[in-house]
């Protein structure tokens, strides 16, 4: 291949560049990827508009999954909310809907996330603290009281006991007169990233994935509009990964779920359209933009050419984005408003289908109503005042953006090969591959911050020693007491025979390896608790402990 001739203009620019001053910080992305001073067509070697870029709504979906994207319909504005009791969170839901939010996003407290009841000894002091406490179907009914579940899309961020919560939700909706075929929303239900990054797992990887597949199979038949799993890179990035690691590990998790569903005997075009993704929106606008575009292209290729899906809807990667909680600082917290606004812009320019913008005070406490309103207003200003929705993929075709997108794709594919070299997903988890990679990336980033190679405003530069504290949300200490009293009353009033009968059936179903969702619907109606359901399954599947290799 002959070297392209360098024009006189480019030679002159190179000479001027060599003599020009440069900043002390190296030019890299947030993840440390080196950035050239200028990108031209020379950087897009063998680039094909038709094959790599294409058109919005068409394979490989680099430019978006819909032909008109946000020109036709804005993303769902979905603010994360949940604290205290179901009644208190229901009040916050109604407040956000009145302010113009278009979807609900449910945060659960730590005991619920770990499959523990509020009266478990390990739950003390944590009930309702970082999310809403849910013990029984009664809590789910109260949580969504007065909300039209056929009209409002509901997201639930829960993983280890996600199948239990989903059974409660469907049973409560049906008992409330709603048609399950019309329910819309998303269950996170992504247990694999818990083993990579977040640690909120209960059972070992193999039965945990089996339970994810149970939800996918059940909803495919009975709640076909529901997004059955939100395959989540967000928490991987929050743990310290690079953008490429977030991209690669997330898609690798998605591939494993697909393969397990296929082993179950499911038709890929029946379940794949309702797989969704959840990505972080970090500080580097261009790196994030490239990550989202590469994700769509990679997933489309995998679904079409590796898994042989026939429907275009199966090829489309649809994703929710949340601005980066790990980027928020407790120093000068009002500056978080600016960080969040730029991160949200990256998500929108990258083609997200829904978006959560963090509140400026989230690194200090649960969001106050004022901070939550400002976070929502950030999305509304972006949607209605900035002009970013007027054309589809406005940065598509940029030499820089396309080069970075190609690099993201290539490096993600290299990670796919490395995971295969570790003998697949479960083996790579058990040998600690993912955690080592994320840990090394987090350490390298912190070193760059400590050396001021990465500037964090208000933290390692531009400090303001006399800043005034923000007014913060103060939780009512009575929430835990009220939840415990409610749970105690439910346990007194429910039928012991119904509890025994339905939990015995759940155990039998789990032992045979069949889908647990129908049995869980019956335990829900018998007012069996989350913790009791998880205990039944723990007797079958065991509890997972971190291995010695970690």
C-alpha positions as CSV (number, residue, x, y, z in Angstrom):
1,X,0.0,0.0,0.0
2,X,1.5,3.3,-1.1
3,X,1.8,6.2,1.4
4,X,-0.6,9.0,0.6
5,X,0.9,12.2,-0.5
6,X,0.9,15.0,2.1
7,X,-0.4,18.3,0.8
8,X,1.4,21.6,1.2
9,X,-1.4,22.8,3.5
10,X,-1.0,19.7,5.8
11,X,2.8,20.1,5.9
12,X,2.4,23.7,6.9
13,X,-0.1,22.8,9.6
14,X,2.3,20.1,11.0
15,X,5.1,22.6,11.2
16,X,2.9,25.1,13.0
17,X,1.6,22.4,15.3
18,X,5.2,21.4,16.3
19,X,6.0,25.0,17.3
20,X,2.7,25.6,19.1
21,X,2.4,25.4,22.9
22,X,0.5,22.4,24.4
23,X,-1.3,21.9,27.7
24,X,0.6,20.0,30.5
25,X,-2.1,17.3,30.7
26,X,-1.8,14.6,28.0
27,X,-4.6,14.5,25.4
28,X,-6.6,11.4,26.2
29,X,-10.2,10.3,26.7
30,X,-11.4,9.8,30.3
31,X,-10.5,6.2,29.8
32,X,-7.0,7.0,28.8
33,X,-7.2,6.4,25.0
34,X,-4.7,8.8,23.3
35,X,-6.3,11.5,21.1
36,X,-4.6,12.9,18.0
37,X,-4.5,16.7,17.6
38,X,-6.5,16.4,14.3
39,X,-8.5,13.8,12.4
40,X,-8.8,13.7,8.7
41,X,-10.1,11.2,6.1
42,X,-6.7,9.5,6.3
43,X,-7.7,8.2,9.7
44,X,-10.7,6.3,8.2
45,X,-8.8,3.7,6.2
46,X,-11.2,1.6,4.1
47,X,-14.2,3.3,5.7
48,X,-17.5,2.5,4.0
49,X,-20.5,4.9,4.5
50,X,-22.9,2.1,3.5
51,X,-21.4,-0.7,5.7
52,X,-20.2,1.1,8.8
53,X,-22.4,4.2,8.9
54,X,-25.6,3.6,6.9
55,X,-28.8,5.3,7.7
56,X,-30.8,5.7,10.9
57,X,-33.2,2.8,11.4
58,X,-31.3,0.6,9.1
59,X,-28.6,-2.1,9.7
60,X,-26.1,-1.7,11.2
61,X,-27.9,1.1,13.2
62,X,-24.7,3.1,13.9
63,X,-26.8,6.2,13.5
64,X,-29.7,5.1,15.6
65,X,-32.4,2.5,15.8
66,X,-35.2,4.6,14.4
67,X,-35.4,6.5,11.1
68,X,-36.3,9.9,12.7
69,X,-35.0,9.3,16.2
70,X,-35.7,12.3,18.5
71,X,-37.3,14.3,15.7
72,X,-40.3,12.0,16.0
73,X,-40.3,11.1,19.6
74,X,-38.2,12.3,22.5
75,X,-36.5,9.9,24.9
76,X,-38.4,8.8,28.0
77,X,-37.4,11.1,30.9
78,X,-37.1,8.6,33.7
79,X,-35.8,9.9,37.1
80,X,-34.7,7.3,39.6
81,X,-36.7,7.5,42.8
82,X,-37.4,5.5,45.9
83,X,-37.0,5.8,49.6
84,X,-38.7,4.9,52.9
85,X,-42.0,3.1,52.6
86,X,-44.0,2.3,49.5
87,X,-46.4,5.1,50.4
88,X,-43.6,7.7,50.6
89,X,-42.2,6.6,47.2
90,X,-45.7,6.6,45.7
91,X,-45.9,10.3,46.7
92,X,-42.5,11.0,45.0
93,X,-43.7,9.2,41.9
94,X,-46.8,11.4,41.7
95,X,-44.7,14.5,42.3
96,X,-42.3,13.6,39.4
97,X,-45.2,12.8,37.0
98,X,-46.8,16.2,37.8
99,X,-43.5,17.9,37.0
100,X,-43.5,16.4,33.5
101,X,-41.6,13.1,33.9
102,X,-42.7,10.5,31.3
103,X,-41.7,7.3,33.0
104,X,-41.1,5.9,36.5
105,X,-37.8,4.4,37.7
106,X,-37.8,2.5,41.0
107,X,-34.9,2.3,43.4
108,X,-35.1,-0.4,46.1
109,X,-33.4,-0.4,49.5
110,X,-30.4,-2.6,50.2
111,X,-32.3,-5.4,52.0
112,X,-34.7,-5.8,49.1
113,X,-31.8,-5.8,46.6
114,X,-30.2,-8.6,48.6
115,X,-33.4,-10.6,48.9
116,X,-33.8,-9.9,52.7
117,X,-37.0,-8.9,54.5
118,X,-37.1,-5.7,56.5
119,X,-37.3,-7.7,59.8
120,X,-34.1,-9.7,59.0
121,X,-31.3,-8.9,61.5
122,X,-29.0,-7.8,58.7
123,X,-31.5,-5.2,57.5
124,X,-31.4,-3.1,60.7
125,X,-30.6,0.5,59.9
126,X,-31.0,0.0,56.1
127,X,-34.7,-0.3,55.7
128,X,-35.9,2.4,53.3
129,X,-32.6,4.2,53.5
130,X,-31.3,4.1,49.9
131,X,-34.5,3.0,48.2
132,X,-38.0,1.8,48.9
133,X,-38.6,-1.2,51.1
134,X,-40.6,-4.0,49.5
135,X,-41.4,-7.1,51.4
136,X,-44.7,-8.4,50.0
137,X,-47.2,-7.8,47.2
138,X,-49.0,-5.3,49.5
139,X,-46.0,-3.0,49.2
140,X,-46.1,-3.3,45.4
141,X,-49.8,-2.4,45.3
142,X,-49.1,0.6,47.5
143,X,-46.1,1.6,45.5
144,X,-48.1,2.1,42.3
145,X,-51.5,3.0,43.8
146,X,-53.4,5.5,41.6
147,X,-51.0,5.1,38.7
148,X,-52.2,3.7,35.3
149,X,-49.8,0.9,34.6
150,X,-51.0,0.5,31.0
151,X,-50.1,4.1,30.3
152,X,-47.0,4.8,32.4
153,X,-43.8,2.9,31.7
154,X,-42.2,1.5,34.9
155,X,-38.5,0.6,35.4
156,X,-37.4,-1.5,38.3
157,X,-33.7,-1.6,39.2
158,X,-33.2,-4.9,41.0
159,X,-31.3,-8.0,40.1
160,X,-30.8,-11.0,42.5
161,X,-34.5,-11.1,43.5
162,X,-35.8,-9.5,40.3
163,X,-37.9,-12.5,39.4
164,X,-39.7,-12.3,42.7
165,X,-40.4,-8.6,42.3
166,X,-41.6,-9.1,38.7
167,X,-44.0,-11.8,39.9
168,X,-45.3,-9.4,42.5
169,X,-45.7,-6.6,40.0
170,X,-47.5,-8.7,37.4
171,X,-49.8,-10.3,40.0
172,X,-50.6,-6.9,41.5
173,X,-51.3,-5.4,38.1
174,X,-53.6,-8.3,37.1
175,X,-55.4,-8.1,40.4
176,X,-55.8,-4.4,39.9
177,X,-57.6,-4.9,36.5
178,X,-54.6,-4.2,34.2
179,X,-54.0,-6.4,31.1
180,X,-50.5,-7.9,31.4
181,X,-50.1,-7.7,27.6
182,X,-50.3,-3.9,27.9
183,X,-47.8,-3.5,30.7
184,X,-44.8,-1.4,29.6
185,X,-41.5,-1.1,31.4
186,X,-38.1,-2.6,32.1
187,X,-36.8,-5.0,34.8
188,X,-33.0,-4.7,35.2
189,X,-32.7,-8.4,36.0
190,X,-29.0,-8.4,35.0
191,X,-27.3,-10.7,37.5
192,X,-24.0,-11.1,35.5
193,X,-22.8,-7.5,36.1
194,X,-23.3,-8.1,39.9
195,X,-20.6,-10.7,39.7
196,X,-18.4,-8.3,37.7
197,X,-18.9,-5.2,39.7
198,X,-21.7,-4.6,42.3
199,X,-21.7,-7.7,44.5
200,X,-25.5,-7.9,45.0
201,X,-25.8,-11.6,44.2
202,X,-27.3,-14.4,46.2
203,X,-27.1,-17.6,44.2
204,X,-24.2,-19.0,42.1
205,X,-23.8,-17.7,38.5
206,X,-25.4,-20.7,36.7
207,X,-28.7,-20.9,38.6
208,X,-28.8,-17.0,38.8
209,X,-28.7,-16.9,35.0
210,X,-31.4,-19.6,34.8
211,X,-33.7,-17.4,36.8
212,X,-33.0,-14.5,34.4
213,X,-34.0,-16.7,31.6
214,X,-37.2,-17.7,33.5
215,X,-38.3,-14.1,33.5
216,X,-37.4,-13.6,29.8
217,X,-39.4,-16.8,28.9
218,X,-42.4,-15.9,31.0
219,X,-42.7,-12.3,29.8
220,X,-42.2,-13.2,26.2
221,X,-45.4,-15.2,26.5
222,X,-47.5,-13.2,29.0
223,X,-46.1,-9.6,29.0
224,X,-44.8,-9.1,25.5
225,X,-44.3,-5.3,25.7
226,X,-42.1,-5.6,28.8
227,X,-38.3,-5.2,28.5
228,X,-37.3,-8.4,30.3
229,X,-33.6,-7.6,31.1
230,X,-31.7,-4.3,31.1
231,X,-28.2,-5.5,30.3
232,X,-26.2,-3.1,32.3
233,X,-22.8,-1.5,31.7
234,X,-23.6,1.3,34.1
235,X,-22.5,-0.4,37.2
236,X,-19.4,-1.8,35.5
237,X,-18.4,1.8,34.7
238,X,-19.2,3.0,38.2
239,X,-16.8,0.3,39.5
240,X,-14.0,2.0,37.6
241,X,-13.9,0.3,34.2
242,X,-12.9,2.1,31.0
243,X,-15.5,2.9,28.4
244,X,-14.3,0.0,26.2
245,X,-14.6,-2.4,29.1
246,X,-18.1,-1.2,29.9
247,X,-19.0,-1.8,26.2
248,X,-17.3,-5.2,25.9
249,X,-18.4,-6.7,29.2
250,X,-22.0,-5.5,28.7
251,X,-22.4,-7.0,25.3
252,X,-20.6,-10.2,26.4
253,X,-23.3,-10.5,29.2
254,X,-26.0,-10.0,26.6
255,X,-24.5,-12.7,24.4
256,X,-24.5,-15.1,27.4
257,X,-28.2,-14.5,28.1
258,X,-29.0,-15.0,24.4
259,X,-27.2,-18.3,24.3
260,X,-28.9,-19.5,27.5
261,X,-32.3,-18.6,26.1
262,X,-31.5,-20.5,22.9
263,X,-30.5,-23.5,24.9
264,X,-33.9,-23.3,26.6
265,X,-35.4,-23.8,23.2
266,X,-36.7,-20.3,22.7
267,X,-36.9,-18.7,19.2
268,X,-34.5,-15.8,19.1
269,X,-37.0,-13.5,17.3
270,X,-39.5,-14.1,20.0
271,X,-37.4,-12.7,22.9
272,X,-34.5,-10.6,21.4
273,X,-36.6,-7.5,20.6
274,X,-37.3,-7.1,24.3
275,X,-33.7,-7.2,25.4
276,X,-32.6,-3.7,26.4
277,X,-29.3,-2.1,27.6
278,X,-28.3,0.3,30.2
279,X,-25.1,2.4,29.7
280,X,-23.3,5.0,31.7
281,X,-23.0,8.6,30.4
282,X,-19.6,9.8,31.6
283,X,-17.8,13.1,31.2
284,X,-16.0,12.6,27.9
285,X,-18.7,13.5,25.3
286,X,-17.0,12.1,22.3
287,X,-15.9,8.8,24.0
288,X,-19.4,8.2,25.2
289,X,-20.9,9.1,21.8
290,X,-18.6,6.6,20.1
291,X,-19.4,3.9,22.7
292,X,-23.1,4.1,22.1
293,X,-22.6,4.0,18.3
294,X,-20.2,1.1,18.4
295,X,-22.6,-0.8,20.7
296,X,-25.4,-0.6,18.2
297,X,-23.1,-1.7,15.4
298,X,-21.6,-4.6,17.3
299,X,-25.0,-5.9,18.6
300,X,-26.6,-5.7,15.2
301,X,-23.7,-7.8,13.7
302,X,-23.9,-10.3,16.5
303,X,-27.7,-10.8,16.3
304,X,-27.8,-11.0,12.5
305,X,-24.7,-13.0,11.7
306,X,-23.8,-15.0,14.9
307,X,-27.3,-15.8,16.2
308,X,-29.1,-15.6,12.8
309,X,-32.1,-13.5,14.0
310,X,-34.4,-12.7,11.1
311,X,-36.4,-9.7,12.4
312,X,-34.8,-6.2,12.2
313,X,-36.3,-5.5,15.7
314,X,-34.0,-8.3,17.0
315,X,-30.9,-6.5,15.6
316,X,-31.6,-3.2,17.3
317,X,-29.8,-2.3,20.5
318,X,-32.1,0.0,22.5
319,X,-30.6,1.6,25.6
320,X,-31.3,3.6,28.7
321,X,-28.6,6.0,29.9
322,X,-27.9,7.4,33.3
323,X,-25.4,10.2,34.0
324,X,-22.3,9.0,35.8
325,X,-22.8,8.9,39.6
326,X,-19.1,8.2,40.0
327,X,-18.3,11.5,38.4
328,X,-20.3,13.5,41.0
329,X,-18.3,15.3,43.6
330,X,-19.0,16.4,47.2
331,X,-16.9,19.5,46.7
332,X,-18.8,22.4,45.1
333,X,-21.8,20.1,44.5
334,X,-23.6,22.7,42.3
335,X,-20.9,22.0,39.7
336,X,-22.5,18.6,39.3
337,X,-25.3,20.3,37.5
338,X,-22.9,21.2,34.7
339,X,-21.4,17.7,34.6
340,X,-24.8,16.1,34.4
341,X,-25.9,18.5,31.6
342,X,-22.9,17.6,29.4
343,X,-23.3,13.9,30.1
344,X,-27.0,14.0,29.2
345,X,-26.1,15.7,25.9
346,X,-23.7,12.8,25.1
347,X,-26.5,10.3,25.8
348,X,-29.0,12.2,23.6
349,X,-26.5,12.7,20.8
350,X,-25.6,9.1,21.1
351,X,-29.2,8.0,20.5
352,X,-30.6,6.9,23.9
353,X,-34.2,5.7,24.2
354,X,-34.5,6.9,27.9
355,X,-32.5,8.9,30.2
356,X,-32.0,9.5,33.9
357,X,-30.1,12.7,35.0
358,X,-28.5,12.5,38.4
359,X,-29.3,15.2,41.0
360,X,-26.5,17.5,42.1
361,X,-26.8,16.2,45.7
362,X,-26.7,12.5,45.1
363,X,-23.1,12.1,46.3
364,X,-24.3,13.5,49.7
365,X,-27.8,12.1,50.2
366,X,-30.9,10.9,48.5
367,X,-32.1,13.7,46.1
368,X,-34.2,16.5,47.6
369,X,-37.3,17.5,45.7
370,X,-35.5,20.7,44.5
371,X,-32.5,18.8,43.3
372,X,-34.6,16.2,41.5
373,X,-36.6,18.9,39.8
374,X,-33.5,20.6,38.5
375,X,-32.2,17.2,37.2
376,X,-35.5,16.8,35.3
377,X,-35.3,20.4,34.0
378,X,-31.9,19.6,32.7
379,X,-33.4,17.0,30.3
380,X,-36.3,19.4,29.4
381,X,-33.9,22.2,28.5
382,X,-31.9,19.8,26.4
383,X,-35.0,18.5,24.6
384,X,-36.7,21.8,23.9
385,X,-34.1,24.5,23.9
386,X,-30.7,23.3,22.6
387,X,-31.6,22.1,19.1
388,X,-29.9,18.7,19.5
389,X,-33.1,16.9,18.5
390,X,-33.5,18.7,15.2
391,X,-31.5,16.2,13.1
392,X,-30.5,12.6,13.5
393,X,-26.9,11.8,14.5
394,X,-25.6,15.3,13.9
395,X,-22.0,14.3,14.6
396,X,-22.1,11.2,12.3
397,X,-19.5,11.4,9.6
398,X,-17.0,13.4,11.8
399,X,-13.6,12.0,11.2
400,X,-12.9,12.0,14.9
401,X,-16.2,10.4,15.9
402,X,-16.0,7.7,13.2
403,X,-12.4,6.9,14.1
404,X,-13.2,6.6,17.8
405,X,-16.3,4.5,17.0
406,X,-14.1,2.1,14.9
407,X,-11.5,1.9,17.7
408,X,-14.2,1.1,20.3
409,X,-15.6,-1.7,18.2
410,X,-12.2,-3.2,17.5
411,X,-11.1,-3.1,21.2
412,X,-14.5,-4.6,22.3
413,X,-14.0,-7.5,19.8
414,X,-10.6,-8.1,21.3
415,X,-12.2,-8.5,24.7
416,X,-14.8,-11.0,23.3
417,X,-11.8,-13.1,22.2
418,X,-10.2,-12.9,25.6
419,X,-13.4,-14.0,27.4
420,X,-13.5,-17.0,25.1
421,X,-9.9,-17.8,25.9
422,X,-11.1,-17.9,29.6
423,X,-13.6,-20.6,28.5
424,X,-16.7,-18.4,28.5
425,X,-18.6,-16.1,30.8
426,X,-19.0,-18.3,34.0
427,X,-15.4,-19.5,33.9
428,X,-14.2,-15.9,33.5
429,X,-16.3,-14.8,36.5
430,X,-15.0,-17.6,38.7
431,X,-11.4,-16.9,37.9
432,X,-11.8,-13.2,38.6
433,X,-11.0,-12.0,35.1
434,X,-13.6,-9.2,35.0
435,X,-12.8,-7.9,38.4
436,X,-9.0,-7.7,37.7
437,X,-9.6,-5.8,34.5
438,X,-11.9,-3.3,36.2
439,X,-9.6,-3.0,39.2
440,X,-6.6,-2.2,37.0
441,X,-8.5,0.4,35.1
442,X,-9.8,2.1,38.3
443,X,-6.3,2.2,39.7
444,X,-4.8,3.7,36.5
445,X,-7.5,6.4,36.5
446,X,-7.0,7.3,40.2
447,X,-3.2,7.6,39.5
448,X,-4.0,10.1,36.7
449,X,-6.2,12.1,39.0
450,X,-3.6,12.1,41.8
451,X,-1.0,13.3,39.3
452,X,-3.4,16.0,38.0
453,X,-3.2,14.5,34.5
454,X,-7.0,14.4,34.9
455,X,-8.4,17.6,36.4
456,X,-11.5,17.3,38.5
457,X,-13.0,20.8,39.1
458,X,-13.2,21.6,42.8
459,X,-11.3,18.4,43.8
460,X,-7.7,18.5,42.6
461,X,-7.9,22.0,41.0
462,X,-10.1,25.1,41.3
463,X,-10.8,24.4,45.0
464,X,-13.1,26.6,47.0
465,X,-12.4,26.3,50.7
466,X,-15.3,28.5,51.9
467,X,-18.2,26.7,50.1
468,X,-21.6,26.6,51.8
469,X,-23.3,23.3,52.3
470,X,-26.4,22.3,50.4
471,X,-29.7,21.7,52.1
472,X,-30.2,17.9,52.0
473,X,-33.1,15.6,52.2
474,X,-33.6,14.2,55.7
475,X,-35.2,10.8,55.9
476,X,-38.0,10.3,58.5
477,X,-36.6,7.8,61.0
478,X,-40.1,6.4,61.4
479,X,-40.0,4.7,58.0
480,X,-38.2,1.6,59.3
481,X,-40.6,1.3,62.2
482,X,-43.7,1.7,60.0
483,X,-42.4,-0.9,57.6
484,X,-41.7,-3.4,60.3
485,X,-45.1,-2.9,61.9
486,X,-46.7,-3.4,58.5
487,X,-44.8,-6.6,57.8
488,X,-45.6,-7.9,61.3
489,X,-49.3,-7.3,60.7
490,X,-49.2,-9.0,57.3
491,X,-47.6,-12.1,58.7
492,X,-50.3,-12.3,61.4
493,X,-53.2,-11.9,59.0
494,X,-52.1,-14.2,56.1
495,X,-53.1,-17.8,55.8
496,X,-50.4,-20.1,57.1
497,X,-51.8,-22.9,54.9
498,X,-51.5,-20.8,51.8
499,X,-48.0,-19.8,52.6
500,X,-47.0,-23.5,53.2
501,X,-48.8,-24.7,50.1
502,X,-47.3,-22.1,47.7
503,X,-43.8,-22.3,49.0
504,X,-43.8,-26.1,48.8
505,X,-44.9,-25.8,45.2
506,X,-42.1,-23.2,44.5
507,X,-39.6,-25.6,46.0
508,X,-40.9,-28.5,43.9
509,X,-40.8,-26.4,40.7
510,X,-37.2,-25.2,41.4
511,X,-36.0,-28.8,42.0
512,X,-37.4,-29.9,38.6
513,X,-35.7,-27.0,36.8
514,X,-38.8,-25.6,35.3
515,X,-39.9,-22.0,35.1
516,X,-40.5,-20.6,38.6
517,X,-42.6,-17.5,37.6
518,X,-46.1,-19.1,37.7
519,X,-45.3,-20.5,41.2
520,X,-44.1,-17.1,42.3
521,X,-47.3,-15.5,41.2
522,X,-49.1,-17.8,43.6
523,X,-46.7,-17.2,46.5
524,X,-47.2,-13.4,45.9
525,X,-50.9,-13.7,46.3
526,X,-50.4,-15.8,49.4
527,X,-48.4,-12.8,50.8
528,X,-45.2,-14.8,51.0
529,X,-42.3,-12.3,51.5
530,X,-39.3,-11.6,49.3
531,X,-37.0,-13.1,51.9
532,X,-39.1,-16.3,52.3
533,X,-39.1,-16.9,48.5
534,X,-35.4,-16.4,48.3
535,X,-34.8,-18.7,51.3
536,X,-36.8,-21.5,49.5
537,X,-34.6,-21.2,46.4
538,X,-31.4,-20.9,48.4
539,X,-32.1,-24.4,49.8
540,X,-32.0,-25.6,46.2
541,X,-29.4,-23.4,44.6
542,X,-27.1,-22.6,47.5
543,X,-25.5,-19.2,48.3
544,X,-22.5,-17.9,46.4
545,X,-19.3,-16.8,48.1
546,X,-16.4,-15.1,46.4
547,X,-13.8,-17.6,45.3
548,X,-10.2,-17.8,46.4
549,X,-9.0,-16.6,43.0
550,X,-10.6,-13.2,43.8
